[in-house]
């Protein structure tokens, strides 16, 4: 039996900015995710070293850990449901339910202080680490 479930995980802060970390130089920055997606950009560029990849390649370590925790929780829930259903099908009724012990994890907060920048070329808003210069992550 093959089961598939799509999970959407969002990380934006109160201002709609989402923290990113370059997998090459570990530089941290923020981007306006909604505007990024609405504009149809396919790739993101590190404002510090110029590394180019898809947006999800720039997840922070904390975000990856959280995503893994959410996936694990969903897997536990699915396994519990499937086991309860299988036991019910053979006439075994569980009064207490089945619990594999998954624990919820709080969404990570982006801990790097950034300065908001608006690109003079394309108008895209992004944040760079305080005191660190960077170029627009979307326009070439």
C-alpha positions as CSV (number, residue, x, y, z in Angstrom):
1,X,0.0,0.0,0.0
2,X,1.4,3.4,-1.0
3,X,0.2,6.5,0.9
4,X,1.1,10.0,-0.1
5,X,0.4,13.2,1.8
6,X,1.6,16.7,1.0
7,X,2.6,18.9,3.9
8,X,3.0,22.7,3.6
9,X,5.2,24.4,6.2
10,X,5.5,28.2,6.4
11,X,8.3,30.1,8.2
12,X,7.5,33.8,7.7
13,X,7.9,36.3,10.5
14,X,5.3,39.0,11.4
15,X,6.4,41.1,8.5
16,X,6.1,38.3,5.9
17,X,9.8,37.9,5.6
18,X,11.3,34.4,5.7
19,X,14.8,33.6,6.9
20,X,17.3,31.9,4.6
21,X,20.8,30.6,4.9
22,X,23.2,30.0,2.1
23,X,24.4,26.4,1.9
24,X,27.8,27.5,0.5
25,X,28.8,30.5,2.7
26,X,26.3,30.1,5.6
27,X,25.3,33.8,5.2
28,X,21.9,34.5,6.6
29,X,19.3,36.8,5.0
30,X,15.6,37.2,4.6
31,X,13.3,37.4,1.6
32,X,9.6,38.4,1.1
33,X,8.3,34.9,0.3
34,X,4.9,36.0,-1.0
35,X,6.4,38.5,-3.4
36,X,9.1,36.0,-4.4
37,X,6.4,33.4,-5.3
38,X,4.0,35.9,-6.9
39,X,6.8,37.2,-9.2
40,X,7.5,33.7,-10.6
41,X,11.2,33.6,-9.7
42,X,12.6,30.1,-10.1
43,X,15.9,30.5,-8.2
44,X,17.4,32.6,-5.4
45,X,20.9,34.0,-5.2
46,X,22.9,34.4,-2.0
47,X,23.3,38.1,-1.6
48,X,26.8,37.6,-0.2
49,X,28.6,34.9,-2.3
50,X,26.3,34.7,-5.4
51,X,25.4,30.9,-5.0
52,X,22.2,30.2,-7.0
53,X,19.7,27.5,-6.2
54,X,16.0,26.9,-5.6
55,X,14.5,28.7,-2.6
56,X,14.2,25.5,-0.5
57,X,17.9,24.9,-0.8
58,X,18.4,28.0,1.4
59,X,16.6,26.6,4.5
60,X,18.3,27.3,7.8
61,X,19.3,24.4,10.0
62,X,16.6,25.2,12.4
63,X,14.0,25.2,9.6
64,X,15.2,21.8,8.3
65,X,15.0,20.4,11.9
66,X,11.5,21.7,12.3
67,X,10.4,20.3,8.9
68,X,11.8,16.9,9.8
69,X,10.0,17.0,13.2
70,X,6.7,17.9,11.4
71,X,7.2,15.0,8.9
72,X,7.9,12.6,11.7
73,X,4.8,13.7,13.6
74,X,2.7,13.2,10.4
75,X,4.2,9.7,9.9
76,X,3.4,8.8,13.6
77,X,-0.2,9.9,13.1
78,X,-0.6,8.0,9.9
79,X,1.0,4.8,11.4
80,X,-1.4,5.1,14.4
81,X,-4.4,5.5,12.2
82,X,-3.4,2.6,10.0
83,X,-2.7,0.3,12.9
84,X,-6.0,1.1,14.6
85,X,-7.8,0.5,11.4
86,X,-6.0,-2.9,10.8
87,X,-6.8,-4.0,14.4
88,X,-10.4,-2.9,14.0
89,X,-10.7,-4.9,10.8
90,X,-9.8,-8.1,12.7
91,X,-12.2,-7.4,15.5
92,X,-9.8,-5.9,18.1
93,X,-11.1,-2.7,19.6
94,X,-8.7,-0.4,21.5
95,X,-10.3,1.7,24.1
96,X,-7.2,3.8,24.8
97,X,-6.1,4.3,21.2
98,X,-2.6,3.8,19.9
99,X,0.1,6.4,20.5
100,X,3.6,6.2,19.2
101,X,4.6,9.3,21.3
102,X,5.2,12.0,18.7
103,X,5.6,15.4,20.3
104,X,4.8,18.7,18.6
105,X,7.7,21.1,17.9
106,X,7.4,24.9,17.9
107,X,8.2,26.6,14.6
108,X,11.7,28.1,14.7
109,X,12.2,31.8,14.8
110,X,14.9,33.4,12.6
111,X,17.5,34.6,15.2
112,X,19.7,36.7,12.9
113,X,19.3,40.4,13.1
114,X,18.8,41.8,9.6
115,X,18.4,45.2,7.9
116,X,15.7,45.6,5.3
117,X,16.9,46.5,1.8
118,X,14.9,47.4,-1.3
119,X,16.6,46.7,-4.6
120,X,17.0,49.8,-6.7
121,X,16.8,47.8,-9.9
122,X,13.7,45.6,-9.4
123,X,12.2,46.8,-6.1
124,X,12.4,43.4,-4.4
125,X,12.6,43.6,-0.5
126,X,15.1,41.5,1.3
127,X,17.1,41.6,4.5
128,X,20.9,41.3,5.0
129,X,22.8,40.7,8.2
130,X,23.3,43.9,10.2
131,X,26.5,45.6,9.0
132,X,26.9,43.3,6.0
133,X,26.6,44.3,2.4
134,X,24.7,42.2,-0.1
135,X,23.2,42.3,-3.5
136,X,19.6,41.6,-4.6
137,X,18.9,37.8,-4.4
138,X,16.5,37.8,-7.3
139,X,17.6,40.2,-10.1
140,X,20.7,39.3,-12.1
